[in-house]
Amino acid sequence: MGKDHAEEDHDLQVALVRYQQWSAESGERAVVVLEGRDTAGKDGAIRTLTRHLAVRQTRVVALPKPSAHERTQWYFQRYVAHLPSAGELVVFNRSWYNRAGVEVVNGFSTPEQQERFLEDVPRFEAMLVGDGIKLVKLWLDISRGEQADRLESRRDDPLKALKISALDAVAQDKWDDYTVARDTMLTRTSTPQAPWVCVRADHKKRARRAIIQHLLHELAPAKVAGEVVVPDPDTLFAFEASAIGDGRLER
């Protein structure tokens, strides 16, 4: 008989610890970019991923909106300051891709700035990868109905009060605009050096399990990754243009 989910999840956590032990010894540097719709489960996925990892070797970066001073800098400058040193794993809970998503939909930057970003980001990421940083980009996708349910639960649960933001109010109203921005972002910025991987995240536990499995296959040495089951392709898949219209990505 196969393992039950509790046993499998425990084994995945052990594999993450083994990966980080190896990373500390080898000096491997890794960046995980987590993007997705509002309420797609980025925070929960990060908590699950980092639960047993060493604080000194693991950093979660969730930057606030840029200051007036930062807005005068090269766009990528404040993100570069958080890139990993030897043995470190850095997880961006939202990232430089704000410029391709929330800024587009809400007009927080100009069309010219957004176009320059789409042109520059493949080169920027190629530089990171060329310098030896392992880069994994994950897009968490959910259905409109699931997002509505999760937004409602935030409003009703006092423990989720800190998750509520002004942007929540427009997530459903601007669903179609976010869809267009997502499609443009994935199409323009998924490259052989830094491809996007999509996660169908309506089922939170299934999504988290697939994310960890994928990260282990991408980042861990063969002796660790070889013991990990590959993610369910119905939950996690490499982005390709056909996914936009064939039902794999929510409309």
Buried (B, 14 or more C-beta within 10 A) or exposed (E): EEEEEEEBBEBBBEBBBBBBBBBBEEEBBBBBBBBBBBBBBBBBBBEBBBEEBBEEBBBBBEBEEBEEEBEEEEBBEBBEEBBBEEBBBBBBBBBBBBBBBBBBBBEBBEEEEBEBBBEBBBEBBBEBBEEEBBBBBBBBBBBBEBBBEBBEEBEEEEEEEEBEEEEBEBBEEBBEBBBEBBBBBBBBBBBEEBBBBBBBBBBBEBBBBBBBBBBBBBBBBEEBBEBBBEBBEEBBBEBBEEBBEEEBBBE
